[in-house]
Amino acid sequence: MNNNRFMSGANAQATQIDVGLRAYMLGVYNHMTTALAFTGLMAMGLNFLAISNGALTPIGELFFLSPLKWVIMLAPLGMVFYISARLNNMSAGKARNMFYIYAGLMGLSLSSLLLVYTGESVIRVFFITSAAFASLSIYGYTTKKNLSAFGSFLIMGVFGIMIASIVNIFLGSEGLAFIISILGVLIFAGLTAYDTQKIKNMYLAGDDMEISGKKTVMGALTLYLDFILMFQFLLMFLGNRE
């Protein structure tokens, strides 16, 4: 009798944790998806205003040719560092709003890709990235294998391709750019699975709504970055230039 009560209690607790975990991960994916949609709308909106009859409009010249372009390029980087450093001191609501502001700035920054690559290839690569991301994230969520051993290796790889990319600015080597794009896709594919598992393991059933909300935003930001960077490297590899 006592064993049955204990088992019933344990099963009820496990079920409650499972339901809470699903709600938590759903919140992560909802924030991430909303941010990606906002990024896309901002990128297309600026591109629509910046180009007319195949030439840059005054707005296009302001965003892509004036010193403002450096602000647009660097603002998302500053925002992501700010959110990561100040998350513990923010409310969950402010963290969410800052994340969406960051996604909007990223959209302005990425709009230049629509000047370099054909719209058809951008759409094609986006759907390829979406399918790959979904598969890898599902794997990271469901696998019983501990992926933490790969984390340090993958992060070292991120720093490696960053250094190689900076070097290639001066070299201008197409061969090195091709290698960087391939390695970038593989590294961020691995990080998608690794980060999904890490975000899943961050869940605690005892977290209050405020802490859970912050974890949800941070998880969404992490997966958003994995998606965006995998998309950019795939576009370098598969995109057709204008």
C-alpha positions in Angstrom: 0.0 0.0 0.0 2.7 2.4 1.0 4.7 1.5 -2.1 1.7 2.1 -4.3 1.3 5.5 -2.7 4.9 6.3 -3.2 4.9 5.2 -6.8 1.7 7.2 -7.4 3.3 10.3 -5.9 6.5 9.9 -7.9 4.5 9.4 -11.1 2.5 12.5 -10.5 5.6 14.5 -9.8 7.3 13.2 -13.0 4.2 14.0 -15.0 4.1 17.6 -13.5 7.7 18.1 -14.4 7.2 16.8 -17.9 4.3 19.2 -18.5 6.2 22.1 -17.0 9.2 21.3 -19.2 7.1 21.2 -22.4 5.6 24.5 -21.5 9.0 26.0 -20.8 10.5 24.7 -24.1 7.4 25.9 -26.0 8.0 29.3 -24.5 11.6 29.2 -25.7 10.6 28.3 -29.3 7.7 30.8 -29.3 10.0 33.7 -28.4 12.6 32.5 -30.9 10.1 32.1 -33.7 8.6 35.5 -33.0 12.0 37.1 -33.0 12.9 35.5 -36.3 9.7 36.7 -37.9 10.4 40.3 -36.6 14.0 40.1 -38.0 12.7 39.1 -41.4 10.0 41.8 -41.5 12.6 44.5 -40.5 15.1 43.2 -43.2 12.4 43.2 -45.9 11.0 46.5 -44.8 14.3 48.3 -45.0 15.1 46.6 -48.3 11.8 47.8 -49.7 12.5 51.4 -48.7 16.2 51.3 -49.7 15.8 50.2 -53.3 13.8 51.6 -56.1 14.2 50.6 -59.8 17.4 48.7 -59.0 19.1 51.7 -57.3 19.5 52.9 -53.8 17.0 55.5 -52.5 18.1 58.3 -50.1 17.1 55.9 -47.3 19.3 53.2 -48.8 22.2 55.5 -49.1 21.7 56.5 -45.5 21.7 53.0 -44.2 24.2 51.3 -46.5 26.6 54.0 -47.6 26.8 56.5 -44.7 28.6 56.0 -41.4 25.2 54.9 -40.0 26.0 51.5 -41.6 28.6 50.8 -38.9 26.1 51.6 -36.2 23.6 49.2 -37.8 26.3 46.5 -38.1 27.6 46.8 -34.6 24.4 47.6 -32.6 23.2 43.9 -32.5 26.6 42.8 -31.1 26.4 45.4 -28.4 22.8 44.5 -27.6 23.6 40.8 -27.2 26.4 41.5 -24.8 24.2 43.9 -22.9 21.4 41.4 -22.5 23.7 38.6 -21.5 25.5 40.8 -18.9 22.4 42.4 -17.4 19.9 39.6 -17.6 20.0 38.9 -13.8 19.2 42.6 -13.0 16.3 42.8 -15.5 12.7 41.7 -15.1 11.5 38.9 -17.3 9.3 41.4 -19.2 12.2 43.8 -19.8 14.5 40.9 -20.9 11.8 39.9 -23.4 11.4 43.4 -24.8 15.2 43.9 -25.1 15.4 40.6 -27.0 12.8 41.7 -29.5 14.6 45.1 -29.9 17.7 43.1 -30.6 15.9 41.0 -33.2 14.7 44.2 -34.9 18.3 45.6 -35.0 19.5 42.3 -36.4 16.9 42.6 -39.2 18.2 46.0 -40.2 21.8 44.6 -40.1 20.9 41.5 -42.2 19.0 43.6 -44.8 22.2 44.1 -46.7 22.2 40.4 -47.5 19.2 41.1 -49.8 21.5 43.4 -51.8 24.1 40.7 -52.2 22.1 37.5 -52.8 19.0 36.9 -54.9 15.7 36.8 -53.1 15.0 33.3 -54.3 18.3 31.9 -52.9 17.7 33.7 -49.6 14.2 32.1 -49.3 15.6 28.7 -50.3 18.4 28.8 -47.8 16.0 30.0 -45.1 13.9 26.9 -45.5 16.9 24.6 -45.6 18.1 26.2 -42.4 14.7 25.8 -40.8 14.5 22.1 -41.6 18.1 21.5 -40.4 17.6 23.5 -37.2 14.3 21.7 -36.4 15.9 18.3 -36.8 19.0 19.1 -34.8 17.0 20.8 -32.0 14.7 17.8 -31.8 17.8 15.6 -31.5 19.2 17.7 -28.8 15.9 17.6 -26.9 15.3 13.9 -27.2 18.8 12.3 -27.1 19.9 10.6 -23.9 23.5 11.2 -24.8 25.3 13.9 -22.8 26.4 16.5 -25.4 28.3 18.7 -22.9 31.6 17.1 -23.9 31.2 18.7 -27.4 30.4 22.2 -26.0 34.0 23.3 -25.4 35.1 21.9 -28.7 32.3 23.7 -30.6 32.9 27.0 -28.8 36.6 26.8 -29.6 35.5 26.3 -33.2 33.4 29.5 -33.1 36.5 31.5 -32.0 38.5 29.7 -34.7 36.2 30.7 -37.6 36.0 34.3 -36.1 39.7 34.6 -36.3 39.8 33.0 -39.8 37.1 35.4 -41.0 39.0 38.4 -39.8 42.2 37.2 -41.4 40.3 36.6 -44.7 39.2 40.2 -44.7 42.8 41.1 -45.6 43.5 38.0 -47.7 40.3 38.0 -49.7 40.7 34.3 -50.4 37.6 32.6 -52.0 39.0 29.2 -51.0 39.3 30.2 -47.3 35.9 31.8 -47.4 34.5 28.5 -48.7 36.2 26.5 -45.9 34.9 29.0 -43.3 31.4 28.7 -44.6 31.5 24.8 -44.4 33.0 24.8 -40.9 30.5 27.5 -39.8 27.6 25.4 -40.9 28.9 22.3 -39.1 29.8 24.2 -35.9 26.4 25.9 -35.5 24.6 22.7 -36.5 26.4 21.0 -33.5 25.7 24.0 -31.3 22.0 23.8 -32.1 21.8 20.3 -30.6 24.1 21.1 -27.7 22.3 24.4 -26.8 18.9 22.7 -27.0 20.0 20.1 -24.5 21.6 22.7 -22.2 18.5 24.8 -22.3 16.4 21.8 -21.5 18.6 20.9 -18.5 18.3 24.5 -17.2 14.7 23.8 -16.4 13.8 23.5 -12.7 10.2 22.7 -11.7 10.7 24.9 -8.6 11.5 28.0 -10.5 9.0 30.9 -10.1 7.5 32.6 -13.1 10.1 35.4 -13.1 13.1 33.1 -13.1 11.5 30.8 -15.6 10.7 33.8 -17.8 14.3 34.9 -17.8 15.5 31.4 -18.6 13.0 31.2 -21.5 14.3 34.5 -23.0 18.0 33.5 -22.6 17.2 30.1 -24.2 15.4 31.8 -27.1 18.3 34.2 -27.6 20.8 31.4 -27.7 18.9 29.3 -30.3 18.1 32.5 -32.3 21.8 33.1 -32.6 22.5 29.5 -33.6 19.8 29.8 -36.3 20.9 33.2 -37.7 24.6 32.2 -37.9 23.8 28.8 -39.4 21.6 30.6 -42.0 24.4 33.1 -42.8 27.0 30.4 -43.3 24.7 28.3 -45.4 23.9 31.4 -47.5 27.6 32.0 -48.1 27.8 28.3 -49.3 24.6 28.0 -51.2 23.4 31.5 -52.0 23.3 32.9 -55.5 24.7 36.4 -55.8 22.9 39.3 -57.5 
